Amino acid sequence: MATIVKGCEILIGVVLAGGHGKRLHPATISTNKHLVPVSNLPMIEYPIYTLARAGIKDIAIVTGGDHFDAIARYLGNGNERGLNFHYAVQNRPFEHARGIAHALSVTKQIVGKDDIAVVLGDNIIEQPLDLTIPQGSEAKIFLKSIPDQDFFQSGTNKSRFGVPYFQDGKIMEIREKPENPPNNYSIIGVYLYKSSVFDFIPTLKPSARNEIEISDVNDFYVKKGTMSHDVLSGFWSDAGTWPSHARATTHIKQAQLDRQIMERFPTLKDWETWSQSFAKK
């Protein structure tokens, strides 16, 4: 599935759009959280745009059994956008989702031997990303410097995010939500991996919350010395809680990111006409 653009191998994209969305109740009681609007578009449009603007045309959508049909009905096969959507189900309805790394693992048959770019379905990213893995690396993550008021859990010195620990400019360790972190860098929800990640994920053991953790995947490459990173410029936020949803909505309206997406995918500007064109066939 790999496409060659300007001499660089473009990775197949994966958007992880599962989970129960409890932090966005009551809006998510009857629908997948990634269909909740953020400004003028459903949340899932933003990670799709992150991949598409990097030249990726094959995108696997991973979702849970609770609302799989709603995601598939909304997105379709992607052809009207010039994309190809593929679908994978992580869990049956009302079954516990087993974590981000497990969600990635269910795309193995879709991805094959291609390298992959994974974006969490609630991540809002303003600037284009370099979705290539540097020579000599097997994985890449993206970091963002976060202001204190958004970085720390309320009233504590504990980070809300996974934090990288550096030595001589290289990541030596990743700690999940540490107390008194040495920096304000957050690891955002974009991960690049060589296809060999599918050989490693089955060796992982579930965490205390009975999930296969993406932090364990990243830590493996850090300890192996094959993890690279980029520092993100421009706006980033998740939209998976009401406060972060409000923050993302405000910035999207100011930056007109939703309008950029609608320009890229014109059917989103004229959904009624597009729907009628299908009814006539």
KOLLO-104533 format. One record per atom (N, C-alpha, C): x, z, y. Coordinates in pm, whole numbers, plus 50000, padded with zeros to 5 digits. Each point is the difference from the previous one (the first is absolute). Last residue first. Example, Ala and Ser with C-alpha at 12.3 -4.5 7.8 and 13.67 -1.06 7.14 Angstrom:
REM residues 2
512855070849775
500825000650119
499235007350109
500294999349428
499115000050119
500905000050120
This chain:
REM residues 281
471654921250746
500664993549886
499215001949874
498945019950434
499594986049992
500584993049877
501105045350120
498614999449955
499544985749980
504275009750183
499995002249857
498584998749946
500664996950461
500624988549937
500035001449849
498445035650271
499024989449986
500584987749931
502865036450105
499095003549892
498964989049976
502934995050365
500734998849875
499095002949881
498325006850433
500134985749971
500704997849867
499715044350147
498664994849970
500074985149965
503925023650145
499615003249863
498654993649963
503744995650364
498704993449990
499485001649858
504155018850134
499374999250132
498584994749991
502855002949619
499625013550041
499335000150136
501884960349809
498705003349940
499545013950039
504374982350129
498854996950087
498655003449939
505075017849952
498964997049901
498694997350074
503765007250263
500694995549879
499004995749894
498395019050396
500584986950031
500704994349878
498295043149968
498914990450001
500484986050039
503075035550016
499624997449861
498894989749994
501365015150421
501084992249939
499634996249857
497155029250227
499834986250047
501104990949943
500255046249914
498884994149925
499764985650042
503205025350232
500474996149869
498894993849917
500525017450482
499204988849953
500504994649866
501405039250281
500944989349963
499304987349956
497415038550121
500934997650110
500914988149972
497035014449660
499254994350113
500924996850117
501875021949632
499614986349963
499244993350114
501115046050040
501154991150021
499644985549967
496685033349930
500374999250142
501134990150023
498765009749554
498984992150070
500344998150147
502715028649735
500214985949967
499014991150074
499485046650042
501254995850063
500254985149976
496345019849783
499754999050143
501244995050074
500435008749542
499114988550019
499724997850149
502335038449867
500874988249998
499194987150017
497545040849983
500914999750116
500914987850002
497065005249625
499294996850124
500915000850122
502164985849539
499305012050045
499304996650130
502554966749782
499315006349889
499375013550030
502914962650209
498645001850054
499135007349899
505634994350158
499014998349896
498635001750066
504184980850277
499205011749966
499284997149870
503834977850395
499585001949860
499145012449991
502554963850399
499045010049956
499834999949849
504704983350222
498584997850024
499155010649934
504594990149766
499695000150142
498514997550019
503165020149566
498884992450055
499935001250151
504185002049635
499265008750091
498974991650074
502294993549486
499894995150137
499265010450082
503005000149498
498895003550088
500104992550132
501735004549422
500304996650139
498805003750087
502155012849474
498885000250096
500514996450139
502535007049577
499534986250022
498784999450090
502585038649790
500774993750107
499574985850031
498315036249690
500754989049940
500874992950103
497035034150132
501055006149919
500884989449932
496264985050248
500925007150090
501185005649921
496474980249762
500884990050062
500985006450098
496825028349793
500834993749895
500984990150061
496685019750272
501135009049977
500934994449893
495934977650090
500974998250108
501245008749980
496475005149694
500554986449989
501094998150106
497565039350017
500925000449886
500644986349978
496655004350326
501225006650047
501035001049888
495624984049918
500884989650054
501295006150052
496935021849597
500285000150143
500944988850042
496075014049628
501304993549993
500394996750144
496645041749847
500124986350050
501424995049979
497845045949941
499674990449894
499994985650050
501425041150233
498614995950027
499554988849905
504395017549975
499125011649985
498554996550027
502804958549851
500345011350085
499035011549974
501454960549632
499045003950106
500485012350075
503624967049780
499045010049954
499065003750115
503064953049878
499715011350088
498975009449937
501584956849825
500835011549961
499705012450082
497964955850074
499485006649878
500825012149955
501434973350388
498805008250023
499495006749872
503744967650009
500305013950028
498755008750010
499954952349932
500645006049883
500225015050020
498274973150348
498985001449896
500585005549870
502734989250379
499285012650022
498965002249890
502694959850053
500435009849900
499315013650021
499624961850300
499015000649892
500375010149892
501575008250507
500284989949900
499015001949884
498585017850488
500675002749873
500354987249927
498055025950498
500444987649937
500795003549874
496065024650349
501125001449908
500314986449938
496915030150397
500434986549963
501265001549915
497295035750264
499464994949875
500294985449973
503245036350280
498674994250011
499594993649868
503325041450154
500014988349913
498574994450000
502375029350408
499034999549893
500234987549917
503075032250364
499704987249937
498995001849887
502285032350319
498574997050008
499654986449943
504105038549875
499664989050089
498504997849998
502065034249739
501114997650093
499744988750098
496255035749773
500754987849968
501074997250106
496775040349868
501184998950087
500844987549969
496735005149622
500015009050115
501314998450075
497664959449694
500865011950004
499755008850122
497894957749739
499395009850089
500835012950009
502084969949664
498584998150032
499495011950081
505074976049953
499215011949968
498574998050049
504794970649867
498684999550061
499245012649957
505554982250043
498935007649935
498714997650076
504034977950119
500545006949883
498925007449921
500784957050381
499055009849946
500575005749872
503064981750413
499394995849873
499075010949950
502895003050395
499064989050020
499324995049875
503045038050006
500734988150045
499094987750007
497345033949794
501425003250008
500744987150032
494445021449999
501074990350016
501385006349987
494465005649850
501175007950039
501214990749995
494264992350052
501324996649945
501085009450053
494475008249910
501064999350101
501334996349933
494115000149942
501294999949934
501084997450102
495645022450202
500454987749933
501225002649911
497795031050311
498844994049933
500414988549909
503075044950145
499674986150027
498734995849926
501335050450180
499984991849879
499534985950034
500275042450264
501214991750010
500134990849878
495245020450240
501095002649906
501234991950037
495414998150199
500405013950004
501155003649908
497734954649888
499565008450110
500455014549985
502884960449794
498705005649968
499665010650105
503354960450140
499915012849931
498555003749968
501134958750227
500915000949886
499795012749919
497804986950420
499454992649887
500805002249872
501295020350411
498595003449987
499324992849885
504674991450120
499755012949937
498525002749975
501644948950015
500005011450092
499595012949930
502464959249738
498675004850034
500095011650099
502854954649767
500165012650072
498665004150058
500944968849554
499465000250136
500225013750060
501614964249552
499935013050065
499454998550141
500164972949483
499954998850145
499765013950060
502354978149512
498905007150062
500104998450151
501904974849507
500115002550144
498775007450047
503164983649519
498785004850065
500275001850148
503334985249700
498884997749909
498675004250061
505254981750185
498985010449993
498924996149900
503684971150108
500605012449952
499035011649992
498854961850338
500844998149883
500685013149963
495345003650262
501384995650022
500774998449869
494714992650073
500875010549949
501444995350016
495344987250293
501034995449908
500855011949958
496224993050353
499665003349861
500974993349905
499455015450531
500914991949920
499805003949854
496135004150395
501035006749922
500884989849929
496595002450478
500364993649872
501145007649932
496755027950329
501044989850006
500244993649864
496595034850056
499874990550111
501004988449992
497305032549631
501364996950045
499924988950104
497035037749678
499834991150114
501384997850062
497805018649496
501104999450097
499764989250105
497455013649585
499565006250126
501074999550107
500494983049539
498874993450062
499505006150128
505144996849797
498835008549982
498864994850086
503994969549799
499505006150123
498805008749966
504544971649759
498825008549981
499625006250135
502994956949771
499825007950122
498685007449987
503654975849616
498705003350058
500125007850130
502514962449608
500175012150080
498725002250080
499824973249526
500244999050144
500305013750061
498714986549534
501415002650027
500344999250150
494985010349850
500984993549914
501415004150037
495275009050192
501264997850071
501024992549915
495725013249823
499804990650111
501344996150061
499845032749660
499654986949942
499774989550108
500935045250133
501144993949928
499674986149948
497395035350256
500154986150046
501074992549921
498875047249954
498944991849940
500064985550047
503025034850164
500304995849862
498944990949941
499555021250435
500924988650000
500204994649859
497515039150046
499244988650053
500874987550003
502075040449884
499154995049891
499184987950045
502565021950322
500874992949906
499214994649882
497705026650318
500404987150056
500864992149902
496405036449806
501094999350093
500434986050037
496295013349698
501235006649954
501194997650090
494235005550020
501074990250024
501345006849978
495215014349768
501075003950093
501034988850012
494834989449895
501185004649927
501115003050100
495644980850106
500045014749998
501135005649913
499244949449913
499225007750098
500075015149972
504184973949820
498564998249984
499265008250105
505054981450092
499275010449928
498534996449991
503374969550178
500835011349962
499265010049912
499654944450086
499255012550009
500875011449949
500804947950234
500315009149891
499275013150024
500304943750191
499435013549997
500445007849877
501394956650373
499925003749859
499575014649995
500174956250382
499825014049967
499855001649849
502124962850367
499505001649863
499925014949969
499884966750482
500645010249917
499404999649859
498584976350412
501264994249954
500805009749915
495535006550176
501085004750088
501334993049971
496034992649744
499634996050135
501035004650103
500415012149535
500334986050026
499674995750142
499395044049752
501004998250105
500244985750042
496765022649680
501274995749940
501094997150103
496115036550104
499944987649924
501354996249943
498345038550302
501204991850013
499914986549929
496305032449992
500424997850137
501154989950009
498365013349576
498984992450071
500454996850142
502745028049739
500064986149953
498974991350070
500035046550094
501244993850046
500044985249961
496415025349835
499884998350146
501244993350057
499875011549537
499144988550030
499894997650150
502385038049833
500724987449978
499164988150043
499465050750018
499494990250096
500734986549986
500705037349689
498825004550074
499404988950084
504164997549735
498764994949943
498765003850078
504824994050244
499415008349897
498674994549953
504334970350190
498985009250047
499455007949882
503914960750189
499755010449899
498985009650057
501874946950085
499225011050057
499705009849887
503804958450106
499235007649901
499335011750070
501964950150175
499835014250027
499115006349892
502874952650182
499425006249880
499965015050019
501864974050344
498684994249976
499315005749877
504105010450405
499555002749864
498574994849982
502805001050411
500054987949918
499525001849858
500035031350384
501364998749947
500134987949907
495855013050190
500834995650112
501464998949959
496785016449685
499804985850029
500914995050111
499945046849879
500604991549898
499924985250036
497965031350289
501425003449992
500724991149900
495304997550027
500674992750108
501505002850000
497325024049701
500034985949960
500744991750104
499215045450097
501094997949906
500084985649947
496405008950297
501295002450066
501184999049903
495284996649872
500504987950065
501415002050057
497295035149797
500854992449908
500564987350064
496805029950228
501365005249990
500924991049919
495784978250248
500195009749893
501485003649986
498404984650484
500234994449867
500065010949895
499705004950494
498994989949966
500124994449859
501955047950112
499674990750109
498994989949946
500875019949622
500975005550095
500024990150115
496355010149558
500564992850114
501035008250077
498965003049465
499585006850123
500634992750119
500924989949539
499014991650067
499445006850125
503095021249707
500724988850059
499064989450059
498575039549752
500455003550136
500664988150069
496024994849638
501445001749999
500505002550142
494965014149895
500814987850004
501475003549993
496305032250012
499364988649934
500824987150006
501525042550180
499195004449886
499474988049922
502765001950418
500474994349874
499215004749878
499235014450463
499964985350002
500354994049864
499805048150162
499064994649901
500004984749991
504295018349973
498575002849980
499355003150135
504734989649898
499164992450094
498525001549967
503495020149742
500335004350136
499244992150106
499704990349526
499295012250036
500275004550143
501084958949691
499785000550145
499315012550049
501554981949546
498605003350029
499725001650148
503794967349716
499715013550048
498545001950035
503054952650024
499215008649913
499725013550064
502644956950115
498755003250068
499085008349911
505144974650082
499415010849921
498795005650074
502844951349985
499305009350088
499315010449912
504254962049953
499065008949933
499395009250105
503004949149963
499505012050066
499055007849912
504504966049914
498555001049983
499555013250060
504394976950201
499505008149891
498494998649986
504034965650180
498875008050048
499385007049880
505094979650102
498925001249903
498935009350056
503354968050296
499825013649950
498835000249902
501534961150265
501075004249913
499865013849941
496684978550282
501245001950075
501105005949914
495965001549729
499824997550142
501305003250071
497584994549475
501254999950073
499724996150145
497065026149587
500044988950092
501315000550077
497775020849499
500845001250120
500014987250080
497825009449566
499205000050121
500845000050127
